[in-house]
Amino acid sequence: MPKRPSRARSVKKASGGRKSATVHAREHGGRVHLYVGMSLDGYIATPDGGVAWLDPYQDARAGFAPFMKTIGAAIMGRATYDWALKEGNTDFGVPAYVVTHRPFAPPSSAVVPYTGDLRDLVRQVRERHPKDIWLMGGGSVTKAFADADLIDIWSVAFVPTLLGAGLPMFPQRTPAELRLKLVKTHTYPSGVVELRYERRGSPKENR
Ligand SMILES: NC(=O)c1ccc[n+]([C@@H]2O[C@H](COP(=O)([O-])OP(=O)(O)OC[C@H]3O[C@@H](n4cnc5c(N)ncnc54)[C@H](OP(=O)(O)O)[C@@H]3O)[C@@H](O)[C@H]2O)c1
C-alpha cells in the first residue's frame, strides 16, 4: 500500500521542531476509517434498521479481527447506537463515541455521547486514543463526516444482495467531489467484495 506523505514532517518544520499533540497522535494512527457493509443497491439496513440480511455472509467477517487491531476508538450515529442497544450489544470492543443531539446516560464509561462539532470530536478522540478511529456509520453520520472531509479510509464491503429499499449508505451529500484511490480489494467465497479506498493527497493541516 502506498505510504501517505508524512504530515508530521511538514508541521514539525512549520513549528520550529516542536510537535503538537495532534501530530503526535497522527503518527500513531488517528486516521478516520469508515468500515461498513453495503447492499449492491446502496443500503446498509432494511427500512426498519435491520441487518439480518448480512447473516449469510459470515465469511466476510474474517477481515474484521485484523481491522480491529488497527482501531483505538469508534464513532457512530445515534441510530446505529440505538439499534445496537436494542440488540443488547453496547460493547464495541473499543471506547465508542455516539454522535447525537440528544444526550443520554451511557451504560458504561466506554460509551460516550457527543454533541458538538465533528472536527473537534475527531481531534479529541485522536488525543485520547492511539491507533485509528473506526467510523461505524450509519449513513447519516457518514454523510456528515464526508461533508466535513473527515474520512481518511473508506472500506466498503459490497454484499451481493439487492434490498430494494432501506437506509442508504450514501444519503444525498452537499455536492463536492471527493477523489479516492483504491488501495486494496478482497473477494470472499460468498461473493462479498471488500474495497478499500484512501483519500488522495495529504490530510488538510487543520484536520
Ligand atoms: N451495514 C452496516 O455495516 C451498518 C453500519 C452501521 C449502521 N448500520 C445500520 O444503519 C442504521 C442507522 O443508520 P442511519 O443512517 O439511519 O443513522 P446514524 O447515522 O447511525 O445516526 C443518525 C443520527 O445520528 C445523529 N447525528 C447525525 N449527524 C449528527 C451531527 N452532525 N451532530 C449530531 N448528531 C448527529 C442524529 O441523532 P439525533 O436523533 O440525536 O439528532 C441522527 O438522527 C442502523 O439500523 C444500523 O443497524 C449498518
The ligand as an SDF file (V2000), in Angstrom:
LIG
                    3D

 48 52  0  0  0  0  0  0  0  0999 V2000
  -24.3760   -2.3560    7.2210 N   0  0  0  0  0  0  0  0  0  0  0  0
  -23.5450   -1.7700    8.0640 C   0  0  0  0  0  0  0  0  0  0  0  0
  -22.3260   -2.0010    8.0130 O   0  0  0  0  0  0  0  0  0  0  0  0
  -24.0880   -0.7900    9.0730 C   0  0  0  0  0  0  0  0  0  0  0  0
  -23.1690    0.0130    9.7500 C   0  0  0  0  0  0  0  0  0  0  0  0
  -23.6760    0.9370   10.6640 C   0  0  0  0  0  0  0  0  0  0  0  0
  -25.0330    1.0480   10.8740 C   0  0  0  0  0  0  0  0  0  0  0  0
  -25.8840    0.2340   10.1950 N   0  0  0  0  0  0  0  0  0  0  0  0
  -27.3290    0.3680   10.3890 C   0  0  0  0  0  0  0  0  0  0  0  0
  -27.6760    1.6870    9.9690 O   0  0  0  0  0  0  0  0  0  0  0  0
  -28.7910    2.1360   10.7030 C   0  0  0  0  0  0  0  0  0  0  0  0
  -28.5710    3.5760   11.1670 C   0  0  0  0  0  0  0  0  0  0  0  0
  -28.1270    4.4040   10.1180 O   0  0  0  0  0  0  0  0  0  0  0  0
  -28.7150    5.8920    9.9190 P   0  0  0  0  0  0  0  0  0  0  0  0
  -28.0670    6.4690    8.7190 O   0  0  0  0  0  0  0  0  0  0  0  0
  -30.2080    5.8020    9.9430 O   0  0  0  0  0  0  0  0  0  0  0  0
  -28.3130    6.6650   11.2450 O   0  0  0  0  0  0  0  0  0  0  0  0
  -26.9330    7.0060   12.0130 P   0  0  0  0  0  0  0  0  0  0  0  0
  -26.0020    7.6950   11.0900 O   0  0  0  0  0  0  0  0  0  0  0  0
  -26.4520    5.8050   12.7400 O   0  0  0  0  0  0  0  0  0  0  0  0
  -27.4820    8.0200   13.1200 O   0  0  0  0  0  0  0  0  0  0  0  0
  -28.1720    9.1720   12.7400 C   0  0  0  0  0  0  0  0  0  0  0  0
  -28.3510   10.0520   13.9570 C   0  0  0  0  0  0  0  0  0  0  0  0
  -27.0800   10.4880   14.4450 O   0  0  0  0  0  0  0  0  0  0  0  0
  -27.1910   11.8170   14.9320 C   0  0  0  0  0  0  0  0  0  0  0  0
  -26.3550   12.6900   14.1060 N   0  0  0  0  0  0  0  0  0  0  0  0
  -26.0070   12.5550   12.8200 C   0  0  0  0  0  0  0  0  0  0  0  0
  -25.2000   13.5760   12.4280 N   0  0  0  0  0  0  0  0  0  0  0  0
  -25.0540   14.3550   13.5150 C   0  0  0  0  0  0  0  0  0  0  0  0
  -24.3360   15.5470   13.7730 C   0  0  0  0  0  0  0  0  0  0  0  0
  -23.6010   16.1440   12.8180 N   0  0  0  0  0  0  0  0  0  0  0  0
  -24.3860   16.0850   15.0180 N   0  0  0  0  0  0  0  0  0  0  0  0
  -25.1190   15.4820   16.0000 C   0  0  0  0  0  0  0  0  0  0  0  0
  -25.8200   14.3350   15.8120 N   0  0  0  0  0  0  0  0  0  0  0  0
  -25.7860   13.8050   14.5850 C   0  0  0  0  0  0  0  0  0  0  0  0
  -28.6450   12.1960   14.8120 C   0  0  0  0  0  0  0  0  0  0  0  0
  -29.2320   11.7610   16.0410 O   0  0  0  0  0  0  0  0  0  0  0  0
  -30.2500   12.6400   16.9240 P   0  0  0  0  0  0  0  0  0  0  0  0
  -31.5220   11.8890   16.8350 O   0  0  0  0  0  0  0  0  0  0  0  0
  -29.6680   12.6480   18.2800 O   0  0  0  0  0  0  0  0  0  0  0  0
  -30.3530   14.0040   16.2850 O   0  0  0  0  0  0  0  0  0  0  0  0
  -29.1180   11.3320   13.6670 C   0  0  0  0  0  0  0  0  0  0  0  0
  -30.5070   11.1170   13.6650 O   0  0  0  0  0  0  0  0  0  0  0  0
  -28.9920    1.1690   11.8480 C   0  0  0  0  0  0  0  0  0  0  0  0
  -30.1330    0.3800   11.5440 O   0  0  0  0  0  0  0  0  0  0  0  0
  -27.7680    0.2970   11.8300 C   0  0  0  0  0  0  0  0  0  0  0  0
  -28.0360   -1.0310   12.2160 O   0  0  0  0  0  0  0  0  0  0  0  0
  -25.4400   -0.6800    9.3050 C   0  0  0  0  0  0  0  0  0  0  0  0
  1  2  1  0
  2  3  2  0
  2  4  1  0
  4  5  1  0
  4 48  2  0
  5  6  2  0
  6  7  1  0
  7  8  2  0
  8  9  1  0
  8 48  1  0
  9 10  1  0
  9 46  1  0
 10 11  1  0
 11 12  1  0
 11 44  1  0
 12 13  1  0
 13 14  1  0
 14 15  2  0
 14 16  1  0
 14 17  1  0
 17 18  1  0
 18 19  2  0
 18 20  1  0
 18 21  1  0
 21 22  1  0
 22 23  1  0
 23 24  1  0
 23 42  1  0
 24 25  1  0
 25 26  1  0
 25 36  1  0
 26 27  1  0
 26 35  1  0
 27 28  2  0
 28 29  1  0
 29 30  1  0
 29 35  2  0
 30 31  1  0
 30 32  2  0
 32 33  1  0
 33 34  2  0
 34 35  1  0
 36 37  1  0
 36 42  1  0
 37 38  1  0
 38 39  2  0
 38 40  1  0
 38 41  1  0
 42 43  1  0
 44 45  1  0
 44 46  1  0
 46 47  1  0
M  CHG  2   8   1  16  -1
M  END
$$$$
